[in-house]
C-alpha cells in the first residue's frame, strides 16, 4: 500500500487530519479524498425539518496546511439556494470559519452541526447570495419555493437500483416472445 503524504506543516497536524477524515468516513459520510488530503468531497444531506430535507449536495473541503489551527474552506459543488452560500462559486459564509474557529472543532462538527445549522437558520443580513437574501427578507414562503426548485433541479439523490429490481429486470429480459403471448392471442 502506498504511503499517504498529508499536506500539512507538521506531523501532528497530519495525524489529526487523517483521524478527522477517518471519523467522517466511519460516521457514514460518503467522502472522496485526494492523495495528499488537501482537498476532498463529502456527500451532504439536507437536514430534516427544513426545505433542504431530501436533497443531497457535494461539498468540497479544502484543507489549509495549518489545520486545525486554521479552518478548512467549504464550497458547495452542487448548486444550492441560500443567502450565505455564494451562488456561482458555492463558497460558504459562516462566522465560525471567519472569526470563531477553534482547534477543538473538527470535520464532524462541520457536517453534523455547522452546516445543518446554516441551512436551518439562513442569515439574510450577511449574504453572499444577495438575491436569496432579498427574497428571504420579503417572503419566507417564496424563499422555500426557490430552495425546493433548486433541490429538485440539482440536489436529487442518485437512485440506487436494489438487488430485487435487478432480479426482476433479469427475469423479464430472459422471457421469450412466446412467454409473453397468451393462448387467447392465438384466437385472432
C-alpha positions as CSV (number, residue, x, y, z in Angstrom):
1,X,0.0,0.0,0.0
2,X,1.3,3.4,-0.9
3,X,2.1,5.8,1.9
4,X,-0.2,8.8,2.0
5,X,1.6,12.1,2.2
6,X,-0.6,14.6,4.1
7,X,-0.4,18.2,3.1
8,X,0.2,19.9,6.5
9,X,3.0,21.8,8.1
10,X,3.6,19.4,11.0
11,X,3.3,15.6,11.6
12,X,0.9,16.3,14.5
13,X,-1.4,18.2,12.1
14,X,-1.1,15.4,9.6
15,X,-2.2,12.8,12.2
16,X,-5.1,15.0,13.2
17,X,-6.3,15.4,9.7
18,X,-6.1,11.7,9.0
19,X,-8.0,11.0,12.2
20,X,-10.7,13.6,11.4
21,X,-11.2,12.3,7.8
22,X,-11.4,8.7,9.1
23,X,-14.0,9.7,11.7
24,X,-16.0,11.4,9.0
25,X,-16.0,8.3,6.8
26,X,-16.7,6.0,9.7
27,X,-19.8,8.1,10.5
28,X,-21.2,7.2,7.1
29,X,-20.4,10.3,5.1
30,X,-19.5,9.4,1.6
31,X,-16.2,11.0,1.1
32,X,-13.8,11.2,-1.9
33,X,-10.2,12.2,-0.7
34,X,-7.3,13.2,-2.9
35,X,-3.9,11.7,-2.4
36,X,-2.5,14.3,-0.1
37,X,-5.7,15.1,1.7
38,X,-5.5,18.7,0.7
39,X,-9.0,18.6,-0.7
40,X,-11.9,16.2,-0.5
41,X,-15.6,16.0,-1.4
42,X,-18.3,15.0,1.0
43,X,-21.9,14.0,0.3
44,X,-24.1,16.1,2.5
45,X,-27.8,15.5,3.0
46,X,-30.2,18.4,3.8
47,X,-31.3,18.5,7.5
48,X,-34.7,17.1,8.4
49,X,-37.4,19.6,9.0
50,X,-36.1,22.1,6.5
51,X,-36.8,22.9,2.9
52,X,-33.4,21.3,2.2
53,X,-34.6,17.9,3.5
54,X,-34.3,15.2,0.9
55,X,-31.6,17.0,-1.1
56,X,-28.1,15.7,-1.4
57,X,-25.2,18.1,-2.1
58,X,-21.5,17.6,-2.8
59,X,-19.4,19.8,-0.6
60,X,-15.7,20.3,-1.3
61,X,-13.4,20.8,1.7
62,X,-10.1,22.5,1.1
63,X,-7.7,21.9,4.0
64,X,-5.1,24.5,4.8
65,X,-1.6,23.3,5.7
66,X,-2.1,24.9,9.1
67,X,-5.2,22.7,10.0
68,X,-6.5,22.5,12.7
69,X,-5.1,26.0,13.6
70,X,-6.9,27.4,10.6
71,X,-10.3,26.3,9.4
72,X,-11.0,24.5,6.1
73,X,-12.6,26.3,3.2
74,X,-16.0,24.9,2.2
75,X,-17.6,25.1,-1.2
76,X,-20.9,23.6,-2.4
77,X,-20.2,21.9,-5.7
78,X,-23.9,21.2,-6.2
79,X,-25.9,24.3,-6.7
80,X,-27.9,25.4,-3.6
81,X,-30.2,28.3,-2.9
82,X,-29.1,30.0,0.3
83,X,-28.2,33.6,1.3
84,X,-25.0,32.6,2.9
85,X,-23.7,30.4,0.1
86,X,-22.3,32.2,-3.0
87,X,-24.5,31.2,-6.0
88,X,-21.7,30.8,-8.6
89,X,-18.7,29.6,-6.6
90,X,-20.6,27.7,-3.8
91,X,-18.4,29.3,-1.1
92,X,-19.8,29.2,2.4
93,X,-20.0,32.3,4.6
94,X,-20.2,31.4,8.3
95,X,-18.8,33.2,11.3
96,X,-17.2,30.0,12.6
97,X,-14.9,29.9,9.5
98,X,-14.0,33.6,9.7
99,X,-13.6,34.5,13.3
100,X,-14.8,31.8,15.7
101,X,-12.8,28.8,14.6
102,X,-11.2,26.7,17.4
103,X,-8.7,23.9,17.2
104,X,-11.3,21.8,19.2
105,X,-13.6,21.8,16.1
106,X,-13.2,19.0,13.6
107,X,-14.8,17.8,10.4
108,X,-17.6,16.1,12.3
109,X,-18.6,19.5,13.8
110,X,-18.7,20.9,10.3
111,X,-21.0,18.3,8.9
112,X,-23.0,17.3,11.9
113,X,-23.5,20.8,13.4
114,X,-22.3,23.8,11.5
115,X,-23.7,23.1,8.0
116,X,-27.1,21.8,9.3
117,X,-27.4,25.0,11.5
118,X,-26.6,27.2,8.5
119,X,-29.3,25.5,6.4
120,X,-31.8,25.7,9.3
121,X,-31.0,29.3,10.1
122,X,-30.1,31.3,7.0
123,X,-28.9,34.8,7.8
124,X,-30.1,37.4,5.2
125,X,-28.2,40.2,7.0
126,X,-24.7,38.8,6.0
127,X,-25.3,37.5,2.5
128,X,-23.1,36.1,-0.3
129,X,-26.2,35.5,-2.4
130,X,-28.0,38.8,-2.3
131,X,-30.9,37.7,-4.4
132,X,-31.7,34.8,-2.0
133,X,-31.3,37.2,1.0
134,X,-33.7,39.7,-0.5
135,X,-36.3,37.0,-1.2
136,X,-36.0,35.6,2.3
137,X,-36.5,39.1,3.8
138,X,-39.5,39.6,1.6
139,X,-41.2,36.2,1.8
140,X,-40.2,33.1,3.6
141,X,-42.6,31.1,1.5
142,X,-41.1,32.3,-1.8
143,X,-37.6,31.6,-0.4
144,X,-38.7,28.0,0.5
145,X,-40.1,27.6,-3.0
146,X,-36.8,28.6,-4.5
147,X,-34.9,26.2,-2.2
148,X,-37.3,23.4,-3.3
149,X,-36.8,24.3,-7.0
150,X,-33.0,24.2,-6.7
151,X,-33.2,21.0,-4.7
152,X,-35.3,19.3,-7.5
153,X,-33.1,20.6,-10.2
154,X,-29.6,20.0,-8.7
155,X,-29.7,18.1,-5.4
156,X,-31.7,14.9,-6.1
157,X,-30.0,11.8,-4.6
158,X,-28.8,9.1,-7.0
159,X,-31.3,6.3,-7.3
160,X,-29.7,3.0,-6.4
161,X,-31.2,0.0,-8.1
162,X,-31.9,-2.7,-5.5
163,X,-30.9,-6.3,-6.0
164,X,-34.6,-7.2,-6.1
165,X,-35.2,-4.8,-9.0
166,X,-32.2,-6.2,-10.8
167,X,-33.5,-9.7,-10.5
168,X,-36.9,-8.7,-11.9
169,X,-35.2,-7.0,-14.8
170,X,-33.1,-10.0,-15.5
171,X,-36.1,-12.4,-15.4
172,X,-38.1,-10.1,-17.7
173,X,-35.3,-10.0,-20.2
174,X,-35.0,-13.8,-20.1
175,X,-38.6,-14.2,-21.2
176,X,-39.1,-15.1,-24.9
177,X,-41.8,-13.7,-27.1
178,X,-43.8,-16.9,-26.8
179,X,-43.8,-16.5,-23.0
180,X,-45.5,-13.1,-23.4
181,X,-48.2,-14.2,-25.9
182,X,-51.1,-16.0,-24.2
183,X,-53.3,-18.7,-25.7
184,X,-56.1,-16.1,-26.1
185,X,-53.9,-14.2,-28.5
186,X,-53.9,-17.1,-31.0
187,X,-57.7,-16.9,-31.5
188,X,-57.4,-13.7,-33.5
